[in-house]
């Protein structure tokens, strides 16, 4: 009986560890892919890095949302997920994950962001998502992802939360 409990515990811990690693790796890739979508006009004319995140610039020009789409497609491909829209993803049949995956926070901090108007080298915080004293040294994409661990045996659910930042250093 003791052996069975140890095996059960080991399988669950291994699932937690694997899920945490896969979430972190996929999120790192997704913020990188999002950061690749930079407005070529802002870069060429003003030398500014402005992510294509669907925002409207002060000059009235609206950007497309390529950065957001890159982020979503990257998560879907790397974690084997689907999304009907928004930031809720469901695992496909052959995915390691068994429960929905949520992206409650995605922030694009670029040269058009109000926080960057006085330059970079500032500290970023967001109490709601427990982001505290994050040093921003250049245009950045910040994201958080959450899901329930795909445990093999029943027990208390374990929620995994990972954060990632991709930054162009200046």
C-alpha positions in Angstrom: 0.0 0.0 0.0 2.8 2.4 0.9 4.5 1.6 -2.5 1.2 2.5 -4.3 1.0 5.9 -2.5 4.6 6.7 -3.3 4.1 5.8 -7.0 0.9 7.9 -7.1 2.7 10.9 -5.5 5.6 10.5 -8.0 3.4 10.4 -11.0 1.5 13.6 -9.8 4.8 15.4 -9.0 6.2 14.5 -12.4 3.1 15.8 -14.2 3.3 19.0 -12.2 7.0 19.4 -13.2 6.4 18.6 -16.8 3.4 20.9 -17.1 5.3 23.8 -15.4 8.3 23.4 -17.8 6.1 23.1 -20.9 4.1 26.2 -19.9 7.2 28.3 -19.3 8.9 27.2 -22.5 5.8 27.8 -24.6 5.1 31.2 -23.0 8.8 32.3 -23.6 8.4 31.4 -27.3 5.0 33.2 -27.5 6.2 36.5 -26.1 9.2 36.3 -28.4 7.0 35.7 -31.4 4.7 38.6 -30.4 7.7 40.9 -30.0 8.7 40.2 -33.6 5.7 42.1 -34.9 7.0 45.6 -34.9 5.4 48.5 -36.9 7.8 49.1 -39.8 6.7 52.7 -40.3 7.4 53.8 -36.7 10.7 52.0 -36.8 11.8 53.6 -40.2 10.5 57.1 -39.7 11.0 57.7 -36.0 13.4 54.9 -34.9 10.7 53.7 -32.4 9.8 50.1 -31.6 6.0 50.0 -31.6 4.4 46.5 -31.4 1.5 45.7 -33.8 -1.0 45.2 -30.9 -4.1 46.8 -32.4 -3.6 50.1 -30.7 -4.3 53.6 -32.1 -1.2 55.8 -32.3 -1.4 59.5 -31.3 -1.3 60.4 -35.1 -4.6 58.6 -35.5 -3.1 55.6 -37.4 -4.5 52.3 -36.1 -2.1 49.3 -36.0 -3.1 45.8 -36.9 -2.9 43.1 -34.2 -0.2 40.9 -35.7 1.7 40.8 -32.3 -1.4 39.4 -30.6 -2.0 36.9 -33.4 1.6 35.7 -33.3 1.3 35.2 -29.5 -1.9 33.2 -29.8 -0.7 31.0 -32.7 2.6 30.3 -30.9 0.7 29.1 -27.8 -1.7 27.0 -29.9 1.1 25.3 -31.8 3.6 24.8 -28.9 1.0 23.4 -26.4 -1.3 21.7 -28.9 -4.3 23.9 -28.0 -7.3 25.5 -29.8 -9.1 28.8 -29.0 -12.5 29.9 -30.0 -11.4 33.5 -29.3 -10.1 35.6 -26.5 -7.4 34.3 -24.2 -9.0 30.9 -23.2 -7.4 27.9 -24.8 -8.7 24.3 -24.8 -6.3 21.4 -25.1 -6.6 19.2 -28.2 -7.2 15.5 -27.7 -3.5 14.6 -27.9 -2.3 17.5 -25.7 -0.4 16.9 -22.5 -2.8 19.3 -20.8 -6.3 18.3 -19.8 -7.8 21.6 -18.6 -8.4 25.0 -20.1 -5.4 27.3 -20.2 -5.9 31.0 -19.5 -3.8 34.1 -20.4 -5.2 36.6 -17.9 -2.5 39.2 -18.6 -0.8 40.3 -21.8 0.9 43.8 -21.9 2.8 45.4 -24.6 5.2 48.1 -23.3 6.7 49.9 -26.3 7.9 53.3 -27.3 4.2 54.5 -27.6 3.3 53.3 -24.1 2.7 56.0 -21.5 5.2 54.4 -19.1 8.0 54.7 -21.6 7.5 58.4 -22.4 10.4 59.4 -20.0 12.6 56.6 -21.3 13.4 53.1 -20.1 15.1 51.9 -17.0 11.9 52.1 -14.9 10.3 49.6 -12.5 7.0 48.1 -13.5 4.5 46.7 -11.1 0.9 45.4 -11.3 -0.6 44.5 -8.0 -3.6 42.7 -9.5 -1.3 40.1 -11.2 1.4 40.1 -8.5 4.0 41.6 -10.8 6.3 43.5 -8.5 9.5 45.5 -9.2 10.0 44.3 -12.8 12.9 46.3 -14.3 12.0 47.4 -17.9 15.0 48.4 -19.9 13.4 48.5 -23.3 10.3 47.7 -25.3 8.8 44.5 -23.7 6.0 42.0 -24.0 4.8 40.7 -20.6 2.5 37.8 -20.2 1.0 35.4 -17.6 -0.5 32.0 -18.2 -2.5 29.8 -15.8 -3.8 26.3 -15.8 -4.6 23.4 -13.6 -1.9 20.7 -13.6 -2.8 17.6 -15.6 -2.5 15.2 -12.6 -2.8 11.5 -13.3 -4.5 10.6 -10.0 -7.2 12.5 -8.2 -6.3 14.8 -5.4 -6.2 18.5 -4.6 -6.0 20.5 -7.9 -2.7 22.3 -8.3 -2.7 25.5 -10.4 0.4 26.4 -12.3 1.1 30.1 -13.0 4.0 31.2 -15.2 5.1 34.6 -16.4 7.5 35.6 -19.2 9.0 38.8 -20.4 10.6 39.4 -23.8 12.6 42.7 -23.9 14.5 44.7 -26.5 17.3 46.1 -24.3 18.3 49.7 -24.9 
